[in-house]
Amino acid sequence: MRHCIYPGTFDPITYGHLDVLSRAAKLFNRVTVAIAVSGGKGPLFSAEERLEMVRPNVANLPNVTVVTFSGLLVEFCMAQQADAIIRGLRALSDFEFEFNMALMNRHLEPELETLFVMPNEQFSYTSSSLVKQVAKFGGDVKHFVPPNVAAALAAAYAPKPA
Ligand code: COA
């Protein structure tokens, strides 16, 4: 029974993340999407909102569950009895950050492996912050995020009544 954790801030989840997730779901018996509560990035959406945005988009993947976590990722993984962490590598520019994070996690927990998958190249330039920027200024984000996420972004950036 192989179980992997797909961690991230997911602020918000994009089709690129979902592409990584669908690949992970084929490779592992069980995948847990682990949403970092703070992620150190001052997220636009609360952890609960991010969780609710992910859930309907994984309903077609019966071996995938979604949770939030705080604290050290490796501790969460060990508590979940996970075999591996999975991360997406979109381009060479992701490599250094991911390499350092994987080695730090290995230092903290030598038994836990980090595996990388490459999302479809059509998502190589998709990122949550670029999507937020486009949405903030009224651009169309439907190619990058599922409809429920696009709606949440539109609501988050809707002009506030005076
Ligand atoms: N498709 C689209 N975008 C992707 C992507 C993909 N396949 N893979 C990564 N990204 C983008 C995200 O959109 C995001 O973009 P942004 O920076 O513009 O917002 C960025 O790459 C990374 O975000 P995400 O995938 O959500 O993960 P993250 O790098 O924010 O996650 C944690 C980092 C949560 C895994 C890490 O901080 C952590 O483990 N925290 C817990 C504390 C801990 O243990 N720290 C020590 C770690 S060594």
Backbone and ligand atoms as CSV (ligand in chain L), in Angstrom:
chain,resi,resn,atom,element,x,y,z
A,1,MET,N,N,0.865,-1.197,0.000
A,1,MET,CA,C,0.000,0.000,0.000
A,1,MET,C,C,0.895,1.239,0.000
A,2,ARG,N,N,1.081,1.857,-1.136
A,2,ARG,CA,C,1.973,3.015,-1.234
A,2,ARG,C,C,1.175,4.315,-1.096
A,3,HIS,N,N,1.652,5.159,-0.200
A,3,HIS,CA,C,0.919,6.397,0.116
A,3,HIS,C,C,1.858,7.581,-0.071
A,4,CYS,N,N,1.458,8.557,-0.869
A,4,CYS,CA,C,2.301,9.755,-0.982
A,4,CYS,C,C,1.531,11.001,-0.577
A,5,ILE,N,N,2.307,11.987,-0.179
A,5,ILE,CA,C,1.762,13.280,0.219
A,5,ILE,C,C,2.122,14.284,-0.869
A,6,TYR,N,N,1.119,15.031,-1.330
A,6,TYR,CA,C,1.384,16.120,-2.285
A,6,TYR,C,C,1.168,17.429,-1.524
A,7,PRO,N,N,2.252,18.045,-1.026
A,7,PRO,CA,C,2.108,19.251,-0.215
A,7,PRO,C,C,2.200,20.523,-1.047
A,8,GLY,N,N,1.609,21.576,-0.527
A,8,GLY,CA,C,1.733,22.870,-1.193
A,8,GLY,C,C,0.906,23.901,-0.468
A,9,THR,N,N,1.032,25.126,-0.924
A,9,THR,CA,C,0.212,26.193,-0.363
A,9,THR,C,C,-1.143,26.208,-1.077
A,10,PHE,N,N,-1.114,25.908,-2.369
A,10,PHE,CA,C,-2.328,25.804,-3.191
A,10,PHE,C,C,-3.212,27.051,-3.020
A,11,ASP,N,N,-2.602,28.201,-3.258
A,11,ASP,CA,C,-3.319,29.480,-3.028
A,11,ASP,C,C,-3.480,30.249,-4.343
A,12,PRO,N,N,-4.322,29.835,-5.244
A,12,PRO,CA,C,-5.197,28.671,-5.176
A,12,PRO,C,C,-4.631,27.517,-6.004
A,13,ILE,N,N,-5.337,26.381,-5.954
A,13,ILE,CA,C,-4.974,25.237,-6.801
A,13,ILE,C,C,-5.186,25.621,-8.267
A,14,THR,N,N,-4.299,25.119,-9.121
A,14,THR,CA,C,-4.390,25.397,-10.566
A,14,THR,C,C,-4.500,24.078,-11.330
A,15,TYR,N,N,-4.743,24.174,-12.640
A,15,TYR,CA,C,-4.755,22.960,-13.465
A,15,TYR,C,C,-3.370,22.299,-13.472
A,16,GLY,N,N,-2.323,23.087,-13.259
A,16,GLY,CA,C,-0.972,22.512,-13.195
A,16,GLY,C,C,-0.834,21.584,-11.991
A,17,HIS,N,N,-1.319,22.044,-10.826
A,17,HIS,CA,C,-1.311,21.180,-9.639
A,17,HIS,C,C,-2.153,19.926,-9.891
A,18,LEU,N,N,-3.323,20.118,-10.514
A,18,LEU,CA,C,-4.220,18.975,-10.735
A,18,LEU,C,C,-3.601,17.968,-11.701
A,19,ASP,N,N,-2.779,18.464,-12.624
A,19,ASP,CA,C,-2.068,17.575,-13.549
A,19,ASP,C,C,-1.067,16.708,-12.767
A,20,VAL,N,N,-0.317,17.337,-11.871
A,20,VAL,CA,C,0.636,16.587,-11.032
A,20,VAL,C,C,-0.122,15.542,-10.207
A,21,LEU,N,N,-1.239,15.984,-9.652
A,21,LEU,CA,C,-2.031,15.113,-8.789
A,21,LEU,C,C,-2.563,13.892,-9.535
A,22,SER,N,N,-3.032,14.089,-10.758
A,22,SER,CA,C,-3.578,12.942,-11.498
A,22,SER,C,C,-2.465,11.948,-11.830
A,23,ARG,N,N,-1.260,12.447,-12.055
A,23,ARG,CA,C,-0.129,11.526,-12.291
A,23,ARG,C,C,0.217,10.771,-11.008
A,24,ALA,N,N,0.217,11.500,-9.885
A,24,ALA,CA,C,0.529,10.853,-8.604
A,24,ALA,C,C,-0.512,9.781,-8.269
A,25,ALA,N,N,-1.769,10.067,-8.587
A,25,ALA,CA,C,-2.849,9.127,-8.256
A,25,ALA,C,C,-2.725,7.818,-9.045
A,26,LYS,N,N,-2.024,7.874,-10.194
A,26,LYS,CA,C,-1.805,6.643,-10.970
A,26,LYS,C,C,-0.627,5.843,-10.403
A,27,LEU,N,N,0.296,6.552,-9.769
A,27,LEU,CA,C,1.521,5.897,-9.302
A,27,LEU,C,C,1.389,5.313,-7.897
A,28,PHE,N,N,0.491,5.904,-7.095
A,28,PHE,CA,C,0.375,5.501,-5.693
A,28,PHE,C,C,-1.024,4.951,-5.408
A,29,ASN,N,N,-1.103,4.060,-4.407
A,29,ASN,CA,C,-2.421,3.558,-4.010
A,29,ASN,C,C,-3.245,4.667,-3.386
A,30,ARG,N,N,-2.535,5.553,-2.672
A,30,ARG,CA,C,-3.223,6.615,-1.924
A,30,ARG,C,C,-2.431,7.896,-2.040
A,31,VAL,N,N,-3.132,9.014,-2.270
A,31,VAL,CA,C,-2.463,10.323,-2.316
A,31,VAL,C,C,-3.207,11.263,-1.369
A,32,THR,N,N,-2.436,11.955,-0.537
A,32,THR,CA,C,-3.033,12.970,0.333
A,32,THR,C,C,-2.531,14.335,-0.115
A,33,VAL,N,N,-3.452,15.184,-0.506
A,33,VAL,CA,C,-3.098,16.575,-0.809
A,33,VAL,C,C,-3.030,17.290,0.532
A,34,ALA,N,N,-1.859,17.853,0.848
A,34,ALA,CA,C,-1.653,18.466,2.166
A,34,ALA,C,C,-1.472,19.973,1.979
A,35,ILE,N,N,-2.465,20.717,2.403
A,35,ILE,CA,C,-2.462,22.170,2.218
A,35,ILE,C,C,-1.809,22.827,3.432
A,36,ALA,N,N,-0.701,23.520,3.198
A,36,ALA,CA,C,0.008,24.181,4.300
A,36,ALA,C,C,-0.827,25.372,4.767
A,37,VAL,N,N,-1.117,25.403,6.063
A,37,VAL,CA,C,-2.012,26.442,6.582
A,37,VAL,C,C,-1.466,27.830,6.296
A,38,SER,N,N,-0.194,28.068,6.606
A,38,SER,CA,C,0.320,29.419,6.359
A,38,SER,C,C,1.182,29.464,5.114
A,39,GLY,N,N,2.069,28.502,4.957
A,39,GLY,CA,C,2.922,28.469,3.771
A,39,GLY,C,C,3.913,29.620,3.718
A,40,GLY,N,N,3.872,30.488,4.730
A,40,GLY,CA,C,4.833,31.581,4.791
A,40,GLY,C,C,4.657,32.632,3.712
A,41,LYS,N,N,3.549,32.566,2.996
A,41,LYS,CA,C,3.389,33.460,1.848
A,41,LYS,C,C,2.248,34.451,2.027
A,42,GLY,N,N,1.608,34.451,3.217
A,42,GLY,CA,C,0.456,35.332,3.402
A,42,GLY,C,C,-0.605,35.040,2.359
A,43,PRO,N,N,-1.196,33.843,2.411
A,43,PRO,CA,C,-2.125,33.435,1.361
A,43,PRO,C,C,-3.351,34.352,1.236
A,44,LEU,N,N,-3.872,34.440,0.032
A,44,LEU,CA,C,-5.110,35.197,-0.216
A,44,LEU,C,C,-6.295,34.483,0.433
A,45,PHE,N,N,-6.317,33.151,0.282
A,45,PHE,CA,C,-7.451,32.363,0.782
A,45,PHE,C,C,-7.062,31.653,2.083
A,46,SER,N,N,-8.041,31.524,2.992
A,46,SER,CA,C,-7.787,30.790,4.240
A,46,SER,C,C,-7.569,29.312,3.896
A,47,ALA,N,N,-6.993,28.591,4.845
A,47,ALA,CA,C,-6.743,27.163,4.621
A,47,ALA,C,C,-8.053,26.432,4.328
A,48,GLU,N,N,-9.110,26.807,5.063
A,48,GLU,CA,C,-10.413,26.165,4.864
A,48,GLU,C,C,-10.950,26.464,3.451
A,49,GLU,N,N,-10.790,27.698,3.005
A,49,GLU,CA,C,-11.249,28.057,1.650
A,49,GLU,C,C,-10.457,27.283,0.594
A,50,ARG,N,N,-9.151,27.160,0.814
A,50,ARG,CA,C,-8.315,26.424,-0.161
A,50,ARG,C,C,-8.728,24.957,-0.206
A,51,LEU,N,N,-9.013,24.407,0.966
A,51,LEU,CA,C,-9.463,23.013,1.045
A,51,LEU,C,C,-10.781,22.833,0.280
A,52,GLU,N,N,-11.715,23.740,0.510
A,52,GLU,CA,C,-13.018,23.644,-0.158
A,52,GLU,C,C,-12.902,23.835,-1.668
A,53,MET,N,N,-11.876,24.590,-2.092
A,53,MET,CA,C,-11.666,24.780,-3.539
A,53,MET,C,C,-11.079,23.537,-4.184
A,54,VAL,N,N,-10.254,22.804,-3.420
A,54,VAL,CA,C,-9.608,21.605,-3.991
A,54,VAL,C,C,-10.612,20.457,-4.088
A,55,ARG,N,N,-11.410,20.274,-3.032
A,55,ARG,CA,C,-12.243,19.071,-2.890
A,55,ARG,C,C,-13.044,18.686,-4.134
A,56,PRO,N,N,-13.873,19.578,-4.697
A,56,PRO,CA,C,-14.675,19.145,-5.852
A,56,PRO,C,C,-13.821,18.759,-7.060
A,57,ASN,N,N,-12.595,19.247,-7.090
A,57,ASN,CA,C,-11.727,18.972,-8.236
A,57,ASN,C,C,-10.951,17.654,-8.111
A,58,VAL,N,N,-11.116,16.982,-6.973
A,58,VAL,CA,C,-10.469,15.670,-6.833
A,58,VAL,C,C,-11.521,14.571,-6.646
A,59,ALA,N,N,-12.793,14.967,-6.784
A,59,ALA,CA,C,-13.880,14.006,-6.560
A,59,ALA,C,C,-13.803,12.833,-7.546
A,60,ASN,N,N,-13.170,13.060,-8.699
A,60,ASN,CA,C,-13.043,11.992,-9.703
A,60,ASN,C,C,-11.850,11.071,-9.439
A,61,LEU,N,N,-11.104,11.353,-8.377
A,61,LEU,CA,C,-9.926,10.533,-8.060
A,61,LEU,C,C,-10.175,9.839,-6.711
A,62,PRO,N,N,-10.675,8.600,-6.733
A,62,PRO,CA,C,-11.133,7.968,-5.496
A,62,PRO,C,C,-10.029,7.715,-4.475
A,63,ASN,N,N,-8.775,7.676,-4.909
A,63,ASN,CA,C,-7.693,7.402,-3.943
A,63,ASN,C,C,-7.029,8.678,-3.424
A,64,VAL,N,N,-7.679,9.831,-3.668
A,64,VAL,CA,C,-7.101,11.114,-3.225
A,64,VAL,C,C,-7.935,11.712,-2.098
A,65,THR,N,N,-7.251,12.145,-1.033
A,65,THR,CA,C,-7.934,12.891,0.032
A,65,THR,C,C,-7.235,14.236,0.208
A,66,VAL,N,N,-7.936,15.175,0.806
A,66,VAL,CA,C,-7.397,16.532,0.976
A,66,VAL,C,C,-7.482,16.921,2.438
A,67,VAL,N,N,-6.373,17.411,2.972
A,67,VAL,CA,C,-6.343,17.852,4.377
A,67,VAL,C,C,-5.502,19.129,4.466
A,68,THR,N,N,-5.572,19.787,5.617
A,68,THR,CA,C,-4.657,20.898,5.873
A,68,THR,C,C,-3.636,20.423,6.904
A,69,PHE,N,N,-2.480,21.090,6.919
A,69,PHE,CA,C,-1.499,20.749,7.952
A,69,PHE,C,C,-0.740,21.999,8.344
A,70,SER,N,N,-0.197,21.970,9.561
A,70,SER,CA,C,0.713,23.039,9.963
A,70,SER,C,C,1.913,22.377,10.621
A,71,GLY,N,N,2.982,23.106,10.773
A,71,GLY,CA,C,4.199,22.514,11.331
A,71,GLY,C,C,5.055,21.922,10.227
A,72,LEU,N,N,5.992,21.089,10.633
A,72,LEU,CA,C,6.947,20.531,9.670
A,72,LEU,C,C,6.295,19.486,8.779
A,73,LEU,N,N,6.565,19.601,7.489
A,73,LEU,CA,C,6.001,18.651,6.525
A,73,LEU,C,C,6.423,17.215,6.845
A,74,VAL,N,N,7.704,17.023,7.168
A,74,VAL,CA,C,8.156,15.636,7.393
A,74,VAL,C,C,7.448,15.005,8.602
A,75,GLU,N,N,7.153,15.824,9.600
A,75,GLU,CA,C,6.457,15.267,10.772
A,75,GLU,C,C,5.034,14.856,10.398
A,76,PHE,N,N,4.413,15.699,9.585
A,76,PHE,CA,C,3.076,15.368,9.103
A,76,PHE,C,C,3.129,14.060,8.298
A,77,CYS,N,N,4.125,13.938,7.427
A,77,CYS,CA,C,4.241,12.741,6.573
A,77,CYS,C,C,4.425,11.484,7.423
A,78,MET,N,N,5.251,11.581,8.447
A,78,MET,CA,C,5.484,10.403,9.293
A,78,MET,C,C,4.218,10.042,10.061
A,79,ALA,N,N,3.507,11.064,10.540
A,79,ALA,CA,C,2.257,10.794,11.264
A,79,ALA,C,C,1.232,10.118,10.353
A,80,GLN,N,N,1.311,10.436,9.064
A,80,GLN,CA,C,0.373,9.841,8.084
A,80,GLN,C,C,0.884,8.492,7.564
A,81,GLN,N,N,2.044,8.078,8.018
A,81,GLN,CA,C,2.704,6.858,7.543
A,81,GLN,C,C,2.872,6.871,6.025
A,82,ALA,N,N,3.279,8.021,5.514
A,82,ALA,CA,C,3.463,8.160,4.059
A,82,ALA,C,C,4.822,7.605,3.647
A,83,ASP,N,N,4.891,7.143,2.404
A,83,ASP,CA,C,6.150,6.615,1.876
A,83,ASP,C,C,6.952,7.697,1.170
A,84,ALA,N,N,6.268,8.706,0.659
A,84,ALA,CA,C,6.979,9.677,-0.175
A,84,ALA,C,C,6.235,11.000,-0.221
A,85,ILE,N,N,7.008,12.019,-0.607
A,85,ILE,CA,C,6.461,13.350,-0.914
A,85,ILE,C,C,6.535,13.468,-2.427
A,86,ILE,N,N,5.506,14.015,-3.041
A,86,ILE,CA,C,5.588,14.225,-4.489
A,86,ILE,C,C,5.467,15.717,-4.780
A,87,ARG,N,N,6.277,16.178,-5.716
A,87,ARG,CA,C,6.250,17.592,-6.104
A,87,ARG,C,C,6.338,17.668,-7.623
A,88,GLY,N,N,5.828,18.757,-8.170
A,88,GLY,CA,C,5.909,18.971,-9.613
A,88,GLY,C,C,7.116,19.828,-9.946
A,89,LEU,N,N,7.733,19.533,-11.079
A,89,LEU,CA,C,8.827,20.380,-11.590
A,89,LEU,C,C,8.366,20.928,-12.924
A,90,ARG,N,N,8.088,22.233,-12.950
A,90,ARG,CA,C,7.566,22.810,-14.188
A,90,ARG,C,C,8.675,23.164,-15.163
A,91,ALA,N,N,9.765,23.657,-14.624
A,91,ALA,CA,C,10.852,24.158,-15.482
A,91,ALA,C,C,12.123,24.138,-14.658
A,92,LEU,N,N,13.226,24.415,-15.328
A,92,LEU,CA,C,14.518,24.414,-14.648
A,92,LEU,C,C,14.508,25.376,-13.455
A,93,SER,N,N,13.771,26.461,-13.591
A,93,SER,CA,C,13.736,27.472,-12.532
A,93,SER,C,C,13.173,26.922,-11.216
A,94,ASP,N,N,12.388,25.855,-11.265
A,94,ASP,CA,C,11.870,25.251,-10.022
A,94,ASP,C,C,12.940,24.436,-9.314
A,95,PHE,N,N,13.981,24.053,-10.075
A,95,PHE,CA,C,14.866,22.999,-9.594
A,95,PHE,C,C,15.578,23.344,-8.288
A,96,GLU,N,N,16.169,24.534,-8.225
A,96,GLU,CA,C,17.012,24.847,-7.063
A,96,GLU,C,C,16.214,24.836,-5.758
A,97,PHE,N,N,15.053,25.482,-5.802
A,97,PHE,CA,C,14.186,25.517,-4.615
A,97,PHE,C,C,13.777,24.103,-4.210
A,98,GLU,N,N,13.347,23.326,-5.201
A,98,GLU,CA,C,12.868,21.968,-4.916
A,98,GLU,C,C,14.008,21.072,-4.422
A,99,PHE,N,N,15.183,21.238,-5.018
A,99,PHE,CA,C,16.357,20.456,-4.645
A,99,PHE,C,C,16.711,20.722,-3.178
A,100,ASN,N,N,16.751,22.005,-2.804
A,100,ASN,CA,C,17.091,22.361,-1.425
A,100,ASN,C,C,16.044,21.837,-0.446
A,101,MET,N,N,14.780,21.979,-0.836
A,101,MET,CA,C,13.713,21.532,0.062
A,101,MET,C,C,13.775,20.002,0.231
A,102,ALA,N,N,14.001,19.298,-0.870
A,102,ALA,CA,C,14.066,17.826,-0.797
A,102,ALA,C,C,15.235,17.387,0.086
A,103,LEU,N,N,16.383,18.064,-0.046
A,103,LEU,CA,C,17.543,17.669,0.760
A,103,LEU,C,C,17.343,18.017,2.231
A,104,MET,N,N,16.716,19.163,2.500
A,104,MET,CA,C,16.436,19.518,3.900
A,104,MET,C,C,15.465,18.499,4.502
A,105,ASN,N,N,14.440,18.137,3.743
A,105,ASN,CA,C,13.493,17.141,4.253
A,105,ASN,C,C,14.185,15.796,4.460
A,106,ARG,N,N,15.116,15.447,3.571
A,106,ARG,CA,C,15.857,14.182,3.741
A,106,ARG,C,C,16.741,14.232,4.986
A,107,HIS,N,N,17.340,15.415,5.223
A,107,HIS,CA,C,18.144,15.569,6.439
A,107,HIS,C,C,17.269,15.345,7.678
A,108,LEU,N,N,16.059,15.922,7.641
A,108,LEU,CA,C,15.172,15.825,8.799
A,108,LEU,C,C,14.611,14.414,8.972
A,109,GLU,N,N,14.373,13.748,7.849
A,109,GLU,CA,C,13.744,12.421,7.897
A,109,GLU,C,C,14.295,11.551,6.770
A,110,PRO,N,N,15.433,10.892,7.018
A,110,PRO,CA,C,16.133,10.184,5.943
A,110,PRO,C,C,15.305,9.090,5.249
A,111,GLU,N,N,14.312,8.552,5.935
A,111,GLU,CA,C,13.526,7.456,5.344
A,111,GLU,C,C,12.521,7.931,4.299
A,112,LEU,N,N,12.249,9.221,4.295
A,112,LEU,CA,C,11.182,9.742,3.430
A,112,LEU,C,C,11.764,10.215,2.099
A,113,GLU,N,N,11.267,9.657,0.998
A,113,GLU,CA,C,11.771,10.061,-0.322
A,113,GLU,C,C,10.936,11.201,-0.898
A,114,THR,N,N,11.568,12.068,-1.673
A,114,THR,CA,C,10.811,13.060,-2.459
A,114,THR,C,C,10.912,12.653,-3.922
A,115,LEU,N,N,9.777,12.590,-4.592
A,115,LEU,CA,C,9.733,12.248,-6.014
A,115,LEU,C,C,9.204,13.446,-6.787
A,116,PHE,N,N,9.668,13.596,-8.020
A,116,PHE,CA,C,9.229,14.713,-8.849
A,116,PHE,C,C,8.560,14.198,-10.112
A,117,VAL,N,N,7.488,14.868,-10.487
A,117,VAL,CA,C,6.884,14.575,-11.796
A,117,VAL,C,C,6.806,15.885,-12.572
A,118,MET,N,N,6.819,15.755,-13.884
A,118,MET,CA,C,6.710,16.952,-14.720
A,118,MET,C,C,5.280,17.105,-15.194
A,119,PRO,N,N,4.650,18.234,-14.872
A,119,PRO,CA,C,3.302,18.444,-15.403
A,119,PRO,C,C,3.371,18.660,-16.914
A,120,ASN,N,N,2.245,18.516,-17.563
A,120,ASN,CA,C,2.155,18.780,-19.001
A,120,ASN,C,C,2.762,20.155,-19.307
A,121,GLU,N,N,3.479,20.238,-20.420
A,121,GLU,CA,C,4.210,21.487,-20.732
A,121,GLU,C,C,3.276,22.694,-20.893
A,122,GLN,N,N,2.003,22.426,-21.165
A,122,GLN,CA,C,1.089,23.582,-21.285
A,122,GLN,C,C,0.946,24.336,-19.959
A,123,PHE,N,N,1.387,23.704,-18.865
A,123,PHE,CA,C,1.296,24.367,-17.556
A,123,PHE,C,C,2.637,24.902,-17.076
A,124,SER,N,N,3.635,24.919,-17.956
A,124,SER,CA,C,4.988,25.259,-17.499
A,124,SER,C,C,5.071,26.708,-17.004
A,125,TYR,N,N,4.181,27.560,-17.441
A,125,TYR,CA,C,4.262,28.960,-16.990
A,125,TYR,C,C,3.115,29.321,-16.045
A,126,THR,N,N,2.349,28.316,-15.609
A,126,THR,CA,C,1.235,28.581,-14.681
A,126,THR,C,C,1.774,28.656,-13.254
A,127,SER,N,N,1.388,29.696,-12.534
A,127,SER,CA,C,1.693,29.718,-11.098
A,127,SER,C,C,0.542,30.406,-10.387
A,128,SER,N,N,0.400,30.083,-9.115
A,128,SER,CA,C,-0.729,30.651,-8.362
A,128,SER,C,C,-0.625,32.169,-8.312
A,129,SER,N,N,0.582,32.704,-8.127
A,129,SER,CA,C,0.647,34.175,-8.000
A,129,SER,C,C,0.384,34.876,-9.330
A,130,LEU,N,N,0.826,34.260,-10.453
A,130,LEU,CA,C,0.504,34.903,-11.742
A,130,LEU,C,C,-1.002,34.868,-12.009
A,131,VAL,N,N,-1.609,33.743,-11.654
A,131,VAL,CA,C,-3.058,33.622,-11.849
A,131,VAL,C,C,-3.789,34.680,-11.004
A,132,LYS,N,N,-3.316,34.879,-9.769
A,132,LYS,CA,C,-3.953,35.883,-8.899
A,132,LYS,C,C,-3.799,37.282,-9.497
A,133,GLN,N,N,-2.597,37.530,-10.038
A,133,GLN,CA,C,-2.356,38.850,-10.626
A,133,GLN,C,C,-3.287,39.101,-11.810
A,134,VAL,N,N,-3.435,38.090,-12.666
A,134,VAL,CA,C,-4.312,38.231,-13.836
A,134,VAL,C,C,-5.752,38.471,-13.372
A,135,ALA,N,N,-6.182,37.657,-12.373
A,135,ALA,CA,C,-7.562,37.788,-11.881
A,135,ALA,C,C,-7.788,39.151,-11.237
A,136,LYS,N,N,-6.794,39.626,-10.519
A,136,LYS,CA,C,-6.929,40.899,-9.799
A,136,LYS,C,C,-7.244,42.045,-10.751
A,137,PHE,N,N,-6.636,41.980,-11.943
A,137,PHE,CA,C,-6.848,43.069,-12.903
A,137,PHE,C,C,-7.877,42.711,-13.970
A,138,GLY,N,N,-8.717,41.716,-13.635
A,138,GLY,CA,C,-9.875,41.426,-14.480
A,138,GLY,C,C,-9.597,40.540,-15.677
A,139,GLY,N,N,-8.402,39.935,-15.747
A,139,GLY,CA,C,-8.091,39.047,-16.876
A,139,GLY,C,C,-8.788,37.698,-16.744
A,140,ASP,N,N,-8.791,36.983,-17.853
A,140,ASP,CA,C,-9.484,35.697,-17.904
A,140,ASP,C,C,-8.536,34.580,-17.429
A,141,VAL,N,N,-8.941,33.852,-16.411
A,141,VAL,CA,C,-8.059,32.808,-15.861
A,141,VAL,C,C,-8.594,31.399,-16.108
A,142,LYS,N,N,-9.619,31.294,-16.979
A,142,LYS,CA,C,-10.269,29.983,-17.095
A,142,LYS,C,C,-9.371,28.892,-17.684
A,143,HIS,N,N,-8.311,29.273,-18.369
A,143,HIS,CA,C,-7.391,28.249,-18.897
A,143,HIS,C,C,-6.472,27.701,-17.816
A,144,PHE,N,N,-6.417,28.357,-16.685
A,144,PHE,CA,C,-5.430,27.999,-15.655
A,144,PHE,C,C,-6.023,27.385,-14.395
A,145,VAL,N,N,-7.295,27.698,-14.124
A,145,VAL,CA,C,-7.922,27.202,-12.888
A,145,VAL,C,C,-9.329,26.686,-13.168
A,146,PRO,N,N,-9.792,25.732,-12.355
A,146,PRO,CA,C,-11.157,25.222,-12.530
A,146,PRO,C,C,-12.189,26.327,-12.267
A,147,PRO,N,N,-13.428,26.109,-12.769
A,147,PRO,CA,C,-14.456,27.159,-12.639
A,147,PRO,C,C,-14.701,27.623,-11.209
A,148,ASN,N,N,-14.710,26.707,-10.231
A,148,ASN,CA,C,-14.989,27.152,-8.847
A,148,ASN,C,C,-13.877,28.063,-8.320
A,149,VAL,N,N,-12.641,27.813,-8.776
A,149,VAL,CA,C,-11.522,28.659,-8.335
A,149,VAL,C,C,-11.602,30.024,-9.024
A,150,ALA,N,N,-11.949,30.008,-10.311
A,150,ALA,CA,C,-12.101,31.285,-11.038
A,150,ALA,C,C,-13.173,32.141,-10.361
A,151,ALA,N,N,-14.257,31.485,-9.930
A,151,ALA,CA,C,-15.344,32.232,-9.265
A,151,ALA,C,C,-14.860,32.791,-7.925
A,152,ALA,N,N,-14.099,32.003,-7.190
A,152,ALA,CA,C,-13.582,32.474,-5.887
A,152,ALA,C,C,-12.619,33.644,-6.074
A,153,LEU,N,N,-11.815,33.577,-7.127
A,153,LEU,CA,C,-10.885,34.692,-7.399
A,153,LEU,C,C,-11.672,35.945,-7.760
A,154,ALA,N,N,-12.689,35.779,-8.597
A,154,ALA,CA,C,-13.497,36.940,-9.007
A,154,ALA,C,C,-14.139,37.580,-7.776
A,155,ALA,N,N,-14.628,36.730,-6.858
A,155,ALA,CA,C,-15.272,37.262,-5.644
A,155,ALA,C,C,-14.235,37.967,-4.761
A,156,ALA,N,N,-13.042,37.354,-4.660
A,156,ALA,CA,C,-12.010,37.939,-3.782
A,156,ALA,C,C,-11.560,39.307,-4.283
A,157,TYR,N,N,-11.575,39.480,-5.603
A,157,TYR,CA,C,-11.080,40.744,-6.162
A,157,TYR,C,C,-12.210,41.679,-6.626
A,158,ALA,N,N,-13.457,41.295,-6.321
A,158,ALA,CA,C,-14.576,42.162,-6.714
A,158,ALA,C,C,-14.464,43.479,-5.949
A,159,PRO,N,N,-14.795,44.602,-6.607
A,159,PRO,CA,C,-14.721,45.879,-5.894
A,159,PRO,C,C,-15.619,45.852,-4.669
A,160,LYS,N,N,-15.087,46.336,-3.557
A,160,LYS,CA,C,-15.876,46.348,-2.315
A,160,LYS,C,C,-16.813,47.557,-2.336
A,161,PRO,N,N,-18.085,47.342,-1.897
A,161,PRO,CA,C,-19.004,48.474,-1.859
A,161,PRO,C,C,-18.490,49.565,-0.908
A,162,ALA,N,N,-18.665,50.803,-1.313
A,162,ALA,CA,C,-18.129,51.922,-0.504
A,162,ALA,C,C,-18.901,52.070,0.797
L,1,COA,N1,N,1.358,23.815,-11.587
L,1,COA,C1,C,1.168,25.097,-11.344
L,1,COA,N2,N,1.847,25.785,-10.432
L,1,COA,C2,C,2.734,25.111,-9.733
L,1,COA,C3,C,2.998,23.758,-9.925
L,1,COA,C4,C,2.256,23.101,-10.907
L,1,COA,N3,N,2.423,21.818,-11.167
L,1,COA,N4,N,3.944,23.369,-9.072
L,1,COA,C5,C,4.281,24.457,-8.388
L,1,COA,N5,N,3.541,25.511,-8.789
L,1,COA,C6,C,3.650,26.882,-8.335
L,1,COA,C7,C,2.532,27.303,-7.468
L,1,COA,O1,O,1.501,27.826,-8.245
L,1,COA,C8,C,3.200,28.325,-6.598
L,1,COA,O2,O,3.285,29.540,-7.275
L,1,COA,P1,P,3.502,30.926,-6.515
L,1,COA,O3,O,4.821,30.857,-5.811
L,1,COA,O4,O,3.464,31.859,-7.645
L,1,COA,O5,O,2.349,31.079,-5.578
L,1,COA,C9,C,4.590,27.753,-6.447
L,1,COA,O6,O,4.815,26.994,-7.593
L,1,COA,C10,C,4.739,26.800,-5.326
L,1,COA,O7,O,3.508,26.627,-4.664
L,1,COA,P2,P,2.905,25.283,-4.221
L,1,COA,O8,O,2.981,24.246,-5.267
L,1,COA,O9,O,1.555,25.580,-3.671
L,1,COA,O10,O,3.883,24.811,-3.089
L,1,COA,P3,P,4.764,25.645,-2.104
L,1,COA,O11,O,6.131,25.751,-2.690
L,1,COA,O12,O,4.089,26.866,-1.666
L,1,COA,O13,O,4.792,24.596,-0.908
L,1,COA,C11,C,5.524,23.707,1.147
L,1,COA,C12,C,5.786,24.681,0.009
L,1,COA,C13,C,4.181,23.939,1.784
L,1,COA,C14,C,5.572,22.276,0.620
L,1,COA,C15,C,6.677,23.946,2.139
L,1,COA,O14,O,6.751,25.319,2.457
L,1,COA,C16,C,6.525,23.159,3.422
L,1,COA,O15,O,6.795,21.980,3.449
L,1,COA,N6,N,6.052,23.833,4.476
L,1,COA,C17,C,5.882,23.209,5.790
L,1,COA,C18,C,7.001,23.632,6.742
L,1,COA,C19,C,8.248,22.830,6.479
L,1,COA,O16,O,8.313,21.632,6.677
L,1,COA,N7,N,9.293,23.538,6.035
L,1,COA,C20,C,10.566,22.952,5.694
L,1,COA,C21,C,10.593,22.537,4.254
L,1,COA,S1,S,12.234,22.046,3.804
